Amino acid sequence: VQLQASGGGLVQAGGSLRLSCAASGLTLSNYVLGWFRQAPGKEREGIACINTNGDSTYYTDSVNSRFTITRDNAKNTVYLQMNTLNPEDTAVYYCAAERAALVATMMGLCAGYYNMDYWGRGTQVTVSS
């Protein structure tokens, strides 16, 4: 089982990036998904979470209205569209999956109430000022 995040890189403030997280060895449609990030010297935070069919999402305040999480279950992939990036968004970004039956709310998923069954290896996003 593997979650492979990609799409990170170096971008100027105000720019955009689209992260992808492709799953192999598991059927993502059975899982709720989240994007988390960890900046140097800071704790990991959940920033965007989505339920199994994509009709329920949650965003932390710092990314709300700038980031969009979507999923394509046919492609076994979850995406994070990041717009209007700023230097505070610099971090390693991780995708993670948890069995849908265990999760009550997307807000709880992003808040770290669950251990998450699977984690991706992370992709670095660096935003220059």
C-alpha positions in Angstrom: 0.0 0.0 0.0 1.4 3.4 -1.0 0.3 7.0 -1.1 2.5 9.0 -3.4 2.3 12.7 -3.2 3.7 14.9 -6.0 3.5 18.4 -7.4 5.5 20.3 -4.9 8.1 22.8 -5.8 9.4 26.3 -5.6 6.9 29.1 -6.4 6.8 32.8 -5.9 4.3 34.4 -3.6 1.0 34.8 -5.2 1.5 31.7 -7.4 -0.2 28.4 -7.6 0.6 24.7 -7.3 -1.5 21.6 -7.7 -0.5 18.6 -5.5 -1.6 15.1 -6.4 -1.6 12.0 -4.2 -2.0 8.7 -6.0 -2.9 5.5 -4.1 -1.7 2.0 -5.0 -2.7 -1.1 -3.2 -5.9 0.2 -1.8 -9.2 1.5 -3.0 -9.5 5.2 -2.1 -13.2 5.3 -2.4 -13.4 3.5 1.0 -11.3 6.2 2.7 -11.7 9.7 3.7 -8.7 11.8 2.8 -6.7 14.7 4.1 -3.8 16.9 3.3 -1.6 17.8 6.1 1.5 20.0 6.3 4.4 20.5 8.5 6.6 23.6 8.5 10.0 23.7 10.0 9.8 23.9 13.8 6.0 23.6 13.8 3.6 20.8 14.5 1.9 19.0 11.6 -1.5 20.5 10.9 -4.4 19.2 8.9 -5.4 21.8 6.3 -7.9 20.2 4.0 -10.1 17.0 4.3 -12.6 15.4 2.1 -15.2 12.6 2.5 -15.5 9.5 0.2 -17.6 11.0 -2.5 -16.3 14.6 -2.3 -19.5 16.3 -1.2 -18.1 17.2 2.3 -14.9 19.1 2.8 -13.2 21.0 5.5 -10.5 23.6 5.4 -8.5 25.1 8.2 -8.8 28.9 8.4 -5.3 29.6 7.1 -6.1 28.1 3.7 -9.8 28.5 3.4 -10.8 30.2 0.1 -7.3 29.7 -1.3 -6.9 25.9 -1.4 -9.3 23.3 -2.9 -9.3 19.6 -2.2 -10.9 17.3 -4.7 -10.7 13.6 -5.4 -11.1 11.3 -8.4 -12.0 7.9 -7.1 -11.8 6.4 -10.6 -8.1 7.5 -10.7 -7.5 6.6 -7.0 -6.2 10.1 -6.6 -6.7 13.1 -4.4 -5.7 16.7 -5.3 -4.9 19.9 -3.6 -5.2 23.0 -5.7 -3.3 25.8 -3.9 -3.7 29.4 -5.1 -2.4 32.7 -3.8 0.4 31.0 -2.0 2.4 33.0 0.5 5.7 32.2 2.3 3.7 30.9 5.4 2.6 28.0 3.2 6.1 26.7 3.0 6.1 23.2 4.4 6.2 19.5 3.6 2.8 18.5 2.5 1.4 15.0 3.2 -1.7 13.2 2.1 -3.3 10.7 4.4 -6.2 8.2 4.4 -8.5 6.9 7.0 -11.2 4.3 6.8 -14.5 6.2 6.2 -16.4 4.1 8.7 -14.3 5.4 11.5 -14.6 9.1 10.8 -17.5 11.2 12.0 -16.6 14.6 10.5 -14.0 16.1 8.1 -13.3 18.7 10.7 -12.3 16.0 13.2 -10.2 14.3 10.5 -8.2 17.5 9.9 -8.0 18.3 13.6 -6.0 15.1 14.1 -8.6 13.1 16.0 -7.7 10.0 14.0 -4.4 8.1 13.6 -4.9 7.8 9.9 -4.3 4.3 8.3 -1.9 5.5 5.6 0.4 8.4 5.1 2.1 9.5 1.9 5.8 10.4 2.0 5.3 14.1 1.5 6.2 16.7 -1.0 8.1 20.0 -0.3 6.4 23.3 -1.1 8.5 26.4 -0.9 7.0 29.8 -1.4 9.5 32.7 -2.0 8.6 36.3 -1.1 
